[in-house]
């Protein structure tokens, strides 16, 4: 079984989000819940958030919601 040993690195935006979460002493799970509460039309789970933080996908609505919640 060949398991990938290293994770895909965060993009610059992902680093800003992670730092903002640490400064607020919050988790990614909290962020996902806040996005779901404020914007029920946006689907976001941990997998989607990871892809946003690594720059694999760029979801305008989700990024706008993250920026609004974290004040970025």
N, CA, C, O and CB atoms as a CASP TS submission, in Angstrom:
PFRMAT TS
TARGET T0000
AUTHOR 0000-0000-0000
METHOD Language model
MODEL 1
PARENT N/A
ATOM      1  N   UNK     1       0.842  -1.173   0.000  1.00  0.00           N
ATOM      2  CA  UNK     1       0.000   0.000   0.000  1.00  0.00           C
ATOM      3  C   UNK     1       0.891   1.242   0.000  1.00  0.00           C
ATOM      4  O   UNK     1       1.721   1.415   0.893  1.00  0.00           O
ATOM      5  CB  UNK     1      -0.960  -0.005   1.219  1.00  0.00           C
ATOM      6  N   UNK     2       0.722   2.089  -0.985  1.00  0.00           N
ATOM      7  CA  UNK     2       1.536   3.290  -1.114  1.00  0.00           C
ATOM      8  C   UNK     2       0.756   4.482  -0.580  1.00  0.00           C
ATOM      9  O   UNK     2      -0.223   4.916  -1.188  1.00  0.00           O
ATOM     10  CB  UNK     2       1.957   3.522  -2.586  1.00  0.00           C
ATOM     11  N   UNK     3       1.190   5.005   0.549  1.00  0.00           N
ATOM     12  CA  UNK     3       0.504   6.132   1.162  1.00  0.00           C
ATOM     13  C   UNK     3       1.353   7.375   0.963  1.00  0.00           C
ATOM     14  O   UNK     3       2.561   7.362   1.199  1.00  0.00           O
ATOM     15  CB  UNK     3       0.230   5.877   2.674  1.00  0.00           C
ATOM     16  N   UNK     4       0.715   8.436   0.531  1.00  0.00           N
ATOM     17  CA  UNK     4       1.418   9.694   0.330  1.00  0.00           C
ATOM     18  C   UNK     4       1.872  10.228   1.685  1.00  0.00           C
ATOM     19  O   UNK     4       1.065  10.353   2.607  1.00  0.00           O
ATOM     20  CB  UNK     4       0.515  10.728  -0.403  1.00  0.00           C
ATOM     21  N   UNK     5       3.154  10.541   1.809  1.00  0.00           N
ATOM     22  CA  UNK     5       3.705  10.919   3.107  1.00  0.00           C
ATOM     23  C   UNK     5       3.562  12.406   3.414  1.00  0.00           C
ATOM     24  O   UNK     5       3.519  12.780   4.586  1.00  0.00           O
ATOM     25  CB  UNK     5       5.152  10.536   3.168  1.00  0.00           C
ATOM     26  N   UNK     6       3.488  13.252   2.413  1.00  0.00           N
ATOM     27  CA  UNK     6       3.405  14.685   2.705  1.00  0.00           C
ATOM     28  C   UNK     6       2.087  15.259   2.200  1.00  0.00           C
ATOM     29  O   UNK     6       1.567  14.876   1.152  1.00  0.00           O
ATOM     30  CB  UNK     6       4.591  15.437   2.071  1.00  0.00           C
ATOM     31  N   UNK     7       1.572  16.193   2.990  1.00  0.00           N
ATOM     32  CA  UNK     7       0.332  16.842   2.610  1.00  0.00           C
ATOM     33  C   UNK     7       0.625  17.956   1.613  1.00  0.00           C
ATOM     34  O   UNK     7       1.735  18.484   1.554  1.00  0.00           O
ATOM     35  CB  UNK     7      -0.399  17.395   3.849  1.00  0.00           C
ATOM     36  N   UNK     8      -0.379  18.295   0.842  1.00  0.00           N
ATOM     37  CA  UNK     8      -0.245  19.420  -0.076  1.00  0.00           C
ATOM     38  C   UNK     8      -0.114  20.695   0.765  1.00  0.00           C
ATOM     39  O   UNK     8      -0.887  20.892   1.703  1.00  0.00           O
ATOM     40  CB  UNK     8      -1.473  19.505  -1.067  1.00  0.00           C
ATOM     41  N   UNK     9       0.839  21.550   0.447  1.00  0.00           N
ATOM     42  CA  UNK     9       1.046  22.752   1.266  1.00  0.00           C
ATOM     43  C   UNK     9      -0.081  23.766   1.091  1.00  0.00           C
ATOM     44  O   UNK     9      -0.755  23.801   0.062  1.00  0.00           O
ATOM     45  CB  UNK     9       2.380  23.404   0.915  1.00  0.00           C
ATOM     46  N   UNK    10      -0.268  24.585   2.116  1.00  0.00           N
ATOM     47  CA  UNK    10      -1.270  25.635   2.066  1.00  0.00           C
ATOM     48  C   UNK    10      -0.830  26.728   1.107  1.00  0.00           C
ATOM     49  O   UNK    10       0.360  27.016   0.982  1.00  0.00           O
ATOM     50  CB  UNK    10      -1.521  26.214   3.464  1.00  0.00           C
ATOM     51  N   UNK    11      -1.795  27.332   0.432  1.00  0.00           N
ATOM     52  CA  UNK    11      -1.487  28.486  -0.399  1.00  0.00           C
ATOM     53  C   UNK    11      -1.435  29.717   0.522  1.00  0.00           C
ATOM     54  O   UNK    11      -1.716  29.600   1.715  1.00  0.00           O
ATOM     55  CB  UNK    11      -2.555  28.667  -1.555  1.00  0.00           C
ATOM     56  N   UNK    12      -1.088  30.867  -0.004  1.00  0.00           N
ATOM     57  CA  UNK    12      -0.971  32.083   0.808  1.00  0.00           C
ATOM     58  C   UNK    12      -2.297  32.404   1.508  1.00  0.00           C
ATOM     59  O   UNK    12      -2.315  32.787   2.677  1.00  0.00           O
ATOM     60  CB  UNK    12      -0.531  33.276  -0.071  1.00  0.00           C
ATOM     61  N   UNK    13      -3.399  32.241   0.779  1.00  0.00           N
ATOM     62  CA  UNK    13      -4.712  32.497   1.384  1.00  0.00           C
ATOM     63  C   UNK    13      -4.989  31.503   2.507  1.00  0.00           C
ATOM     64  O   UNK    13      -5.507  31.882   3.557  1.00  0.00           O
ATOM     65  CB  UNK    13      -5.827  32.416   0.318  1.00  0.00           C
ATOM     66  N   UNK    14      -4.649  30.248   2.294  1.00  0.00           N
ATOM     67  CA  UNK    14      -4.849  29.220   3.313  1.00  0.00           C
ATOM     68  C   UNK    14      -4.092  29.541   4.588  1.00  0.00           C
ATOM     69  O   UNK    14      -4.600  29.331   5.689  1.00  0.00           O
ATOM     70  CB  UNK    14      -4.417  27.863   2.786  1.00  0.00           C
ATOM     71  N   UNK    15      -2.873  30.054   4.439  1.00  0.00           N
ATOM     72  CA  UNK    15      -2.080  30.443   5.607  1.00  0.00           C
ATOM     73  C   UNK    15      -2.742  31.584   6.358  1.00  0.00           C
ATOM     74  O   UNK    15      -2.762  31.587   7.589  1.00  0.00           O
ATOM     75  CB  UNK    15      -0.666  30.844   5.188  1.00  0.00           C
ATOM     76  N   UNK    16      -3.291  32.564   5.622  1.00  0.00           N
ATOM     77  CA  UNK    16      -3.984  33.687   6.272  1.00  0.00           C
ATOM     78  C   UNK    16      -5.194  33.199   7.060  1.00  0.00           C
ATOM     79  O   UNK    16      -5.448  33.665   8.171  1.00  0.00           O
ATOM     80  CB  UNK    16      -4.425  34.730   5.225  1.00  0.00           C
ATOM     81  N   UNK    17      -5.941  32.255   6.482  1.00  0.00           N
ATOM     82  CA  UNK    17      -7.117  31.711   7.159  1.00  0.00           C
ATOM     83  C   UNK    17      -6.705  30.959   8.421  1.00  0.00           C
ATOM     84  O   UNK    17      -7.309  31.145   9.478  1.00  0.00           O
ATOM     85  CB  UNK    17      -7.904  30.780   6.216  1.00  0.00           C
ATOM     86  N   UNK    18      -5.687  30.116   8.318  1.00  0.00           N
ATOM     87  CA  UNK    18      -5.230  29.342   9.477  1.00  0.00           C
ATOM     88  C   UNK    18      -4.739  30.258  10.598  1.00  0.00           C
ATOM     89  O   UNK    18      -5.027  30.014  11.770  1.00  0.00           O
ATOM     90  CB  UNK    18      -4.110  28.373   9.064  1.00  0.00           C
ATOM     91  N   UNK    19      -4.003  31.308  10.246  1.00  0.00           N
ATOM     92  CA  UNK    19      -3.513  32.254  11.253  1.00  0.00           C
ATOM     93  C   UNK    19      -4.681  32.975  11.917  1.00  0.00           C
ATOM     94  O   UNK    19      -4.696  33.153  13.135  1.00  0.00           O
ATOM     95  CB  UNK    19      -2.547  33.278  10.617  1.00  0.00           C
ATOM     96  N   UNK    20      -5.664  33.389  11.109  1.00  0.00           N
ATOM     97  CA  UNK    20      -6.842  34.069  11.667  1.00  0.00           C
ATOM     98  C   UNK    20      -7.602  33.146  12.617  1.00  0.00           C
ATOM     99  O   UNK    20      -8.070  33.589  13.666  1.00  0.00           O
ATOM    100  CB  UNK    20      -7.776  34.549  10.536  1.00  0.00           C
ATOM    101  N   UNK    21      -7.726  31.880  12.262  1.00  0.00           N
ATOM    102  CA  UNK    21      -8.393  30.920  13.139  1.00  0.00           C
ATOM    103  C   UNK    21      -7.616  30.753  14.446  1.00  0.00           C
ATOM    104  O   UNK    21      -8.215  30.699  15.520  1.00  0.00           O
ATOM    105  CB  UNK    21      -8.547  29.560  12.431  1.00  0.00           C
ATOM    106  N   UNK    22      -6.297  30.672  14.362  1.00  0.00           N
ATOM    107  CA  UNK    22      -5.484  30.528  15.575  1.00  0.00           C
ATOM    108  C   UNK    22      -5.598  31.766  16.464  1.00  0.00           C
ATOM    109  O   UNK    22      -5.688  31.649  17.686  1.00  0.00           O
ATOM    110  CB  UNK    22      -4.011  30.277  15.208  1.00  0.00           C
ATOM    111  N   UNK    23      -5.595  32.948  15.852  1.00  0.00           N
ATOM    112  CA  UNK    23      -5.715  34.184  16.626  1.00  0.00           C
ATOM    113  C   UNK    23      -7.055  34.262  17.354  1.00  0.00           C
ATOM    114  O   UNK    23      -7.138  34.825  18.445  1.00  0.00           O
ATOM    115  CB  UNK    23      -5.547  35.397  15.713  1.00  0.00           C
ATOM    116  N   UNK    24      -8.093  33.704  16.756  1.00  0.00           N
ATOM    117  CA  UNK    24      -9.417  33.702  17.371  1.00  0.00           C
ATOM    118  C   UNK    24      -9.641  32.474  18.245  1.00  0.00           C
ATOM    119  O   UNK    24     -10.695  32.325  18.864  1.00  0.00           O
ATOM    120  CB  UNK    24     -10.486  33.772  16.301  1.00  0.00           C
ATOM    121  N   UNK    25      -8.635  31.592  18.289  1.00  0.00           N
ATOM    122  CA  UNK    25      -8.727  30.343  19.055  1.00  0.00           C
ATOM    123  C   UNK    25      -9.947  29.518  18.616  1.00  0.00           C
ATOM    124  O   UNK    25     -10.711  29.016  19.440  1.00  0.00           O
ATOM    125  CB  UNK    25      -8.807  30.647  20.572  1.00  0.00           C
ATOM    126  N   UNK    26     -10.100  29.398  17.308  1.00  0.00           N
ATOM    127  CA  UNK    26     -11.205  28.647  16.708  1.00  0.00           C
ATOM    128  C   UNK    26     -10.673  27.550  15.807  1.00  0.00           C
ATOM    129  O   UNK    26      -9.502  27.557  15.430  1.00  0.00           O
ATOM    130  CB  UNK    26     -12.131  29.579  15.915  1.00  0.00           C
ATOM    131  N   UNK    27     -11.538  26.605  15.463  1.00  0.00           N
ATOM    132  CA  UNK    27     -11.148  25.483  14.616  1.00  0.00           C
ATOM    133  C   UNK    27     -11.784  25.595  13.234  1.00  0.00           C
ATOM    134  O   UNK    27     -12.672  26.417  13.005  1.00  0.00           O
ATOM    135  CB  UNK    27     -11.542  24.156  15.273  1.00  0.00           C
ATOM    136  N   UNK    28     -11.313  24.757  12.327  1.00  0.00           N
ATOM    137  CA  UNK    28     -11.917  24.703  11.003  1.00  0.00           C
ATOM    138  C   UNK    28     -13.353  24.197  11.097  1.00  0.00           C
ATOM    139  O   UNK    28     -14.206  24.610  10.311  1.00  0.00           O
ATOM    140  CB  UNK    28     -11.088  23.806  10.067  1.00  0.00           C
ATOM    141  N   UNK    29     -13.625  23.320  12.034  1.00  0.00           N
ATOM    142  CA  UNK    29     -14.989  22.817  12.234  1.00  0.00           C
ATOM    143  C   UNK    29     -15.917  23.965  12.615  1.00  0.00           C
ATOM    144  O   UNK    29     -17.044  24.047  12.127  1.00  0.00           O
ATOM    145  CB  UNK    29     -15.017  21.716  13.326  1.00  0.00           C
ATOM    146  N   UNK    30     -15.443  24.846  13.486  1.00  0.00           N
ATOM    147  CA  UNK    30     -16.222  26.024  13.878  1.00  0.00           C
ATOM    148  C   UNK    30     -16.497  26.898  12.655  1.00  0.00           C
ATOM    149  O   UNK    30     -17.617  27.369  12.458  1.00  0.00           O
ATOM    150  CB  UNK    30     -15.476  26.838  14.971  1.00  0.00           C
ATOM    151  N   UNK    31     -15.463  27.112  11.834  1.00  0.00           N
ATOM    152  CA  UNK    31     -15.608  27.945  10.639  1.00  0.00           C
ATOM    153  C   UNK    31     -16.652  27.369   9.688  1.00  0.00           C
ATOM    154  O   UNK    31     -17.486  28.101   9.156  1.00  0.00           O
ATOM    155  CB  UNK    31     -14.265  28.083   9.920  1.00  0.00           C
ATOM    156  N   UNK    32     -16.602  26.067   9.479  1.00  0.00           N
ATOM    157  CA  UNK    32     -17.583  25.414   8.601  1.00  0.00           C
ATOM    158  C   UNK    32     -18.995  25.596   9.153  1.00  0.00           C
ATOM    159  O   UNK    32     -19.927  25.878   8.400  1.00  0.00           O
ATOM    160  CB  UNK    32     -17.260  23.907   8.446  1.00  0.00           C
ATOM    161  N   UNK    33     -19.155  25.434  10.471  1.00  0.00           N
ATOM    162  CA  UNK    33     -20.474  25.603  11.097  1.00  0.00           C
ATOM    163  C   UNK    33     -20.972  27.038  10.949  1.00  0.00           C
ATOM    164  O   UNK    33     -22.154  27.260  10.687  1.00  0.00           O
ATOM    165  CB  UNK    33     -20.417  25.217  12.588  1.00  0.00           C
ATOM    166  N   UNK    34     -20.078  28.015  11.116  1.00  0.00           N
ATOM    167  CA  UNK    34     -20.462  29.423  10.977  1.00  0.00           C
ATOM    168  C   UNK    34     -20.893  29.734   9.545  1.00  0.00           C
ATOM    169  O   UNK    34     -21.869  30.451   9.326  1.00  0.00           O
ATOM    170  CB  UNK    34     -19.296  30.341  11.389  1.00  0.00           C
ATOM    171  N   UNK    35     -20.175  29.203   8.592  1.00  0.00           N
ATOM    172  CA  UNK    35     -20.533  29.422   7.192  1.00  0.00           C
ATOM    173  C   UNK    35     -21.905  28.811   6.908  1.00  0.00           C
ATOM    174  O   UNK    35     -22.729  29.418   6.223  1.00  0.00           O
ATOM    175  CB  UNK    35     -19.459  28.818   6.249  1.00  0.00           C
ATOM    176  N   UNK    36     -22.145  27.613   7.432  1.00  0.00           N
ATOM    177  CA  UNK    36     -23.443  26.949   7.215  1.00  0.00           C
ATOM    178  C   UNK    36     -24.581  27.736   7.856  1.00  0.00           C
ATOM    179  O   UNK    36     -25.674  27.811   7.296  1.00  0.00           O
ATOM    180  CB  UNK    36     -23.417  25.517   7.781  1.00  0.00           C
ATOM    181  N   UNK    37     -24.333  28.323   9.026  1.00  0.00           N
ATOM    182  CA  UNK    37     -25.363  29.115   9.708  1.00  0.00           C
ATOM    183  C   UNK    37     -25.691  30.390   8.950  1.00  0.00           C
ATOM    184  O   UNK    37     -26.859  30.724   8.750  1.00  0.00           O
ATOM    185  CB  UNK    37     -24.915  29.462  11.118  1.00  0.00           C
ATOM    186  N   UNK    38     -24.650  31.097   8.529  1.00  0.00           N
ATOM    187  CA  UNK    38     -24.856  32.397   7.883  1.00  0.00           C
ATOM    188  C   UNK    38     -25.251  32.278   6.419  1.00  0.00           C
ATOM    189  O   UNK    38     -25.954  33.138   5.889  1.00  0.00           O
ATOM    190  CB  UNK    38     -23.605  33.227   7.994  1.00  0.00           C
ATOM    191  N   UNK    39     -24.801  31.212   5.765  1.00  0.00           N
ATOM    192  CA  UNK    39     -25.072  31.028   4.338  1.00  0.00           C
ATOM    193  C   UNK    39     -25.491  29.589   4.073  1.00  0.00           C
ATOM    194  O   UNK    39     -24.678  28.792   3.606  1.00  0.00           O
ATOM    195  CB  UNK    39     -23.832  31.395   3.488  1.00  0.00           C
ATOM    196  N   UNK    40     -26.736  29.240   4.358  1.00  0.00           N
ATOM    197  CA  UNK    40     -27.165  27.850   4.173  1.00  0.00           C
ATOM    198  C   UNK    40     -27.111  27.376   2.717  1.00  0.00           C
ATOM    199  O   UNK    40     -27.127  26.173   2.456  1.00  0.00           O
ATOM    200  CB  UNK    40     -28.566  27.688   4.691  1.00  0.00           C
ATOM    201  N   UNK    41     -27.046  28.314   1.773  1.00  0.00           N
ATOM    202  CA  UNK    41     -26.993  27.924   0.363  1.00  0.00           C
ATOM    203  C   UNK    41     -25.590  27.494  -0.070  1.00  0.00           C
ATOM    204  O   UNK    41     -25.423  26.949  -1.161  1.00  0.00           O
ATOM    205  CB  UNK    41     -27.466  29.075  -0.508  1.00  0.00           C
ATOM    206  N   UNK    42     -24.567  27.737   0.782  1.00  0.00           N
ATOM    207  CA  UNK    42     -23.197  27.333   0.456  1.00  0.00           C
ATOM    208  C   UNK    42     -22.910  25.983   1.095  1.00  0.00           C
ATOM    209  O   UNK    42     -23.030  25.826   2.310  1.00  0.00           O
ATOM    210  CB  UNK    42     -22.167  28.398   0.935  1.00  0.00           C
ATOM    211  N   UNK    43     -22.529  25.008   0.273  1.00  0.00           N
ATOM    212  CA  UNK    43     -22.139  23.710   0.815  1.00  0.00           C
ATOM    213  C   UNK    43     -20.638  23.722   1.058  1.00  0.00           C
ATOM    214  O   UNK    43     -19.851  23.960   0.142  1.00  0.00           O
ATOM    215  CB  UNK    43     -22.540  22.547  -0.147  1.00  0.00           C
ATOM    216  N   UNK    44     -20.252  23.464   2.294  1.00  0.00           N
ATOM    217  CA  UNK    44     -18.832  23.419   2.624  1.00  0.00           C
ATOM    218  C   UNK    44     -18.612  22.356   3.687  1.00  0.00           C
ATOM    219  O   UNK    44     -19.220  22.396   4.756  1.00  0.00           O
ATOM    220  CB  UNK    44     -18.320  24.805   3.112  1.00  0.00           C
ATOM    221  N   UNK    45     -17.739  21.406   3.383  1.00  0.00           N
ATOM    222  CA  UNK    45     -17.355  20.412   4.381  1.00  0.00           C
ATOM    223  C   UNK    45     -15.840  20.488   4.548  1.00  0.00           C
ATOM    224  O   UNK    45     -15.194  21.327   3.920  1.00  0.00           O
ATOM    225  CB  UNK    45     -17.815  18.962   3.963  1.00  0.00           C
ATOM    226  N   UNK    46     -15.270  19.631   5.378  1.00  0.00           N
ATOM    227  CA  UNK    46     -13.834  19.707   5.661  1.00  0.00           C
ATOM    228  C   UNK    46     -12.998  19.461   4.413  1.00  0.00           C
ATOM    229  O   UNK    46     -11.927  20.047   4.255  1.00  0.00           O
ATOM    230  CB  UNK    46     -13.456  18.701   6.738  1.00  0.00           C
ATOM    231  N   UNK    47     -13.481  18.602   3.533  1.00  0.00           N
ATOM    232  CA  UNK    47     -12.757  18.320   2.298  1.00  0.00           C
ATOM    233  C   UNK    47     -12.719  19.553   1.391  1.00  0.00           C
ATOM    234  O   UNK    47     -11.669  19.894   0.846  1.00  0.00           O
ATOM    235  CB  UNK    47     -13.402  17.139   1.560  1.00  0.00           C
ATOM    236  N   UNK    48     -13.853  20.210   1.233  1.00  0.00           N
ATOM    237  CA  UNK    48     -13.910  21.421   0.407  1.00  0.00           C
ATOM    238  C   UNK    48     -13.047  22.524   1.012  1.00  0.00           C
ATOM    239  O   UNK    48     -12.332  23.220   0.291  1.00  0.00           O
ATOM    240  CB  UNK    48     -15.366  21.906   0.255  1.00  0.00           C
ATOM    241  N   UNK    49     -13.114  22.686   2.330  1.00  0.00           N
ATOM    242  CA  UNK    49     -12.312  23.707   2.989  1.00  0.00           C
ATOM    243  C   UNK    49     -10.822  23.429   2.779  1.00  0.00           C
ATOM    244  O   UNK    49     -10.047  24.348   2.514  1.00  0.00           O
ATOM    245  CB  UNK    49     -12.643  23.767   4.492  1.00  0.00           C
ATOM    246  N   UNK    50     -10.428  22.173   2.897  1.00  0.00           N
ATOM    247  CA  UNK    50      -9.022  21.812   2.671  1.00  0.00           C
ATOM    248  C   UNK    50      -8.594  22.194   1.255  1.00  0.00           C
ATOM    249  O   UNK    50      -7.503  22.727   1.056  1.00  0.00           O
ATOM    250  CB  UNK    50      -8.803  20.297   2.906  1.00  0.00           C
ATOM    251  N   UNK    51      -9.441  21.925   0.289  1.00  0.00           N
ATOM    252  CA  UNK    51      -9.100  22.260  -1.099  1.00  0.00           C
ATOM    253  C   UNK    51      -9.005  23.770  -1.309  1.00  0.00           C
ATOM    254  O   UNK    51      -8.190  24.235  -2.105  1.00  0.00           O
ATOM    255  CB  UNK    51     -10.137  21.669  -2.054  1.00  0.00           C
ATOM    256  N   UNK    52      -9.837  24.537  -0.599  1.00  0.00           N
ATOM    257  CA  UNK    52      -9.737  25.999  -0.673  1.00  0.00           C
ATOM    258  C   UNK    52      -8.418  26.458  -0.047  1.00  0.00           C
ATOM    259  O   UNK    52      -7.730  27.314  -0.603  1.00  0.00           O
ATOM    260  CB  UNK    52     -10.947  26.676   0.043  1.00  0.00           C
ATOM    261  N   UNK    53      -8.068  25.891   1.108  1.00  0.00           N
ATOM    262  CA  UNK    53      -6.862  26.305   1.825  1.00  0.00           C
ATOM    263  C   UNK    53      -5.573  25.919   1.094  1.00  0.00           C
ATOM    264  O   UNK    53      -4.534  26.548   1.290  1.00  0.00           O
ATOM    265  CB  UNK    53      -6.858  25.697   3.210  1.00  0.00           C
ATOM    266  N   UNK    54      -5.644  24.898   0.263  1.00  0.00           N
ATOM    267  CA  UNK    54      -4.459  24.504  -0.509  1.00  0.00           C
ATOM    268  C   UNK    54      -4.458  25.123  -1.904  1.00  0.00           C
ATOM    269  O   UNK    54      -3.498  24.954  -2.655  1.00  0.00           O
ATOM    270  CB  UNK    54      -4.386  22.984  -0.620  1.00  0.00           C
ATOM    271  N   UNK    55      -5.524  25.837  -2.255  1.00  0.00           N
ATOM    272  CA  UNK    55      -5.595  26.503  -3.547  1.00  0.00           C
ATOM    273  C   UNK    55      -6.021  25.606  -4.693  1.00  0.00           C
ATOM    274  O   UNK    55      -5.915  25.990  -5.857  1.00  0.00           O
ATOM    275  CB  UNK    55      -4.285  27.094  -3.864  1.00  0.00           C
ATOM    276  N   UNK    56      -6.504  24.405  -4.370  1.00  0.00           N
ATOM    277  CA  UNK    56      -6.943  23.473  -5.402  1.00  0.00           C
ATOM    278  C   UNK    56      -8.228  23.951  -6.077  1.00  0.00           C
ATOM    279  O   UNK    56      -8.392  23.808  -7.289  1.00  0.00           O
ATOM    280  CB  UNK    56      -7.152  22.084  -4.802  1.00  0.00           C
ATOM    281  N   UNK    57      -9.137  24.521  -5.282  1.00  0.00           N
ATOM    282  CA  UNK    57     -10.361  25.101  -5.843  1.00  0.00           C
ATOM    283  C   UNK    57     -10.508  26.527  -5.334  1.00  0.00           C
ATOM    284  O   UNK    57      -9.985  26.882  -4.278  1.00  0.00           O
ATOM    285  CB  UNK    57     -11.615  24.249  -5.469  1.00  0.00           C
ATOM    286  N   UNK    58     -11.215  27.324  -6.090  1.00  0.00           N
ATOM    287  CA  UNK    58     -11.471  28.705  -5.700  1.00  0.00           C
ATOM    288  C   UNK    58     -12.966  28.953  -5.802  1.00  0.00           C
ATOM    289  O   UNK    58     -13.488  29.254  -6.876  1.00  0.00           O
ATOM    290  CB  UNK    58     -10.670  29.710  -6.590  1.00  0.00           C
ATOM    291  N   UNK    59     -13.646  28.823  -4.674  1.00  0.00           N
ATOM    292  CA  UNK    59     -15.083  29.043  -4.621  1.00  0.00           C
ATOM    293  C   UNK    59     -15.335  30.461  -4.126  1.00  0.00           C
ATOM    294  O   UNK    59     -15.119  30.762  -2.952  1.00  0.00           O
ATOM    295  CB  UNK    59     -15.783  27.995  -3.704  1.00  0.00           C
ATOM    296  N   UNK    60     -15.789  31.325  -5.017  1.00  0.00           N
ATOM    297  CA  UNK    60     -15.984  32.732  -4.673  1.00  0.00           C
ATOM    298  C   UNK    60     -16.899  32.958  -3.493  1.00  0.00           C
ATOM    299  O   UNK    60     -16.591  33.754  -2.606  1.00  0.00           O
ATOM    300  CB  UNK    60     -16.522  33.458  -5.840  1.00  0.00           C
ATOM    301  N   UNK    61     -18.038  32.254  -3.476  1.00  0.00           N
ATOM    302  CA  UNK    61     -18.995  32.428  -2.381  1.00  0.00           C
ATOM    303  C   UNK    61     -18.405  31.957  -1.056  1.00  0.00           C
ATOM    304  O   UNK    61     -18.552  32.632  -0.037  1.00  0.00           O
ATOM    305  CB  UNK    61     -20.293  31.667  -2.678  1.00  0.00           C
ATOM    306  N   UNK    62     -17.748  30.822  -1.065  1.00  0.00           N
ATOM    307  CA  UNK    62     -17.165  30.281   0.163  1.00  0.00           C
ATOM    308  C   UNK    62     -16.048  31.177   0.672  1.00  0.00           C
ATOM    309  O   UNK    62     -15.952  31.429   1.873  1.00  0.00           O
ATOM    310  CB  UNK    62     -16.636  28.862  -0.071  1.00  0.00           C
ATOM    311  N   UNK    63     -15.205  31.661  -0.229  1.00  0.00           N
ATOM    312  CA  UNK    63     -14.102  32.535   0.171  1.00  0.00           C
ATOM    313  C   UNK    63     -14.651  33.847   0.719  1.00  0.00           C
ATOM    314  O   UNK    63     -14.124  34.372   1.699  1.00  0.00           O
ATOM    315  CB  UNK    63     -13.152  32.803  -1.020  1.00  0.00           C
ATOM    316  N   UNK    64     -15.688  34.377   0.109  1.00  0.00           N
ATOM    317  CA  UNK    64     -16.302  35.612   0.617  1.00  0.00           C
ATOM    318  C   UNK    64     -16.867  35.385   2.022  1.00  0.00           C
ATOM    319  O   UNK    64     -16.740  36.249   2.890  1.00  0.00           O
ATOM    320  CB  UNK    64     -17.423  36.101  -0.342  1.00  0.00           C
ATOM    321  N   UNK    65     -17.486  34.233   2.246  1.00  0.00           N
ATOM    322  CA  UNK    65     -18.038  33.921   3.566  1.00  0.00           C
ATOM    323  C   UNK    65     -16.922  33.775   4.602  1.00  0.00           C
ATOM    324  O   UNK    65     -17.048  34.259   5.727  1.00  0.00           O
ATOM    325  CB  UNK    65     -18.879  32.631   3.507  1.00  0.00           C
ATOM    326  N   UNK    66     -15.838  33.112   4.222  1.00  0.00           N
ATOM    327  CA  UNK    66     -14.685  32.952   5.134  1.00  0.00           C
ATOM    328  C   UNK    66     -14.121  34.327   5.482  1.00  0.00           C
ATOM    329  O   UNK    66     -13.855  34.618   6.648  1.00  0.00           O
ATOM    330  CB  UNK    66     -13.572  32.050   4.488  1.00  0.00           C
ATOM    331  N   UNK    67     -13.942  35.166   4.472  1.00  0.00           N
ATOM    332  CA  UNK    67     -13.411  36.509   4.712  1.00  0.00           C
ATOM    333  C   UNK    67     -14.309  37.311   5.630  1.00  0.00           C
ATOM    334  O   UNK    67     -13.826  38.032   6.502  1.00  0.00           O
ATOM    335  CB  UNK    67     -13.229  37.247   3.400  1.00  0.00           C
ATOM    336  N   UNK    68     -15.605  37.192   5.441  1.00  0.00           N
ATOM    337  CA  UNK    68     -16.567  37.929   6.270  1.00  0.00           C
ATOM    338  C   UNK    68     -16.516  37.452   7.722  1.00  0.00           C
ATOM    339  O   UNK    68     -16.497  38.273   8.639  1.00  0.00           O
ATOM    340  CB  UNK    68     -17.996  37.767   5.710  1.00  0.00           C
ATOM    341  N   UNK    69     -16.493  36.166   7.936  1.00  0.00           N
ATOM    342  CA  UNK    69     -16.501  35.603   9.287  1.00  0.00           C
ATOM    343  C   UNK    69     -15.194  35.890  10.016  1.00  0.00           C
ATOM    344  O   UNK    69     -15.200  36.211  11.204  1.00  0.00           O
ATOM    345  CB  UNK    69     -16.748  34.096   9.233  1.00  0.00           C
ATOM    346  N   UNK    70     -14.077  35.775   9.307  1.00  0.00           N
ATOM    347  CA  UNK    70     -12.771  35.958   9.961  1.00  0.00           C
ATOM    348  C   UNK    70     -12.262  37.404   9.882  1.00  0.00           C
ATOM    349  O   UNK    70     -11.246  37.743  10.490  1.00  0.00           O
ATOM    350  CB  UNK    70     -11.746  35.026   9.329  1.00  0.00           C
ATOM    351  N   UNK    71     -12.960  38.233   9.144  1.00  0.00           N
ATOM    352  CA  UNK    71     -12.537  39.626   9.025  1.00  0.00           C
ATOM    353  C   UNK    71     -11.280  39.798   8.183  1.00  0.00           C
ATOM    354  O   UNK    71     -10.445  40.653   8.479  1.00  0.00           O
ATOM    355  CB  UNK    71     -12.306  40.203  10.389  1.00  0.00           C
ATOM    356  N   UNK    72     -11.146  38.998   7.146  1.00  0.00           N
ATOM    357  CA  UNK    72      -9.955  39.086   6.284  1.00  0.00           C
ATOM    358  C   UNK    72     -10.179  40.075   5.157  1.00  0.00           C
ATOM    359  O   UNK    72      -9.289  40.283   4.331  1.00  0.00           O
ATOM    360  CB  UNK    72      -9.596  37.707   5.706  1.00  0.00           C
TER
END
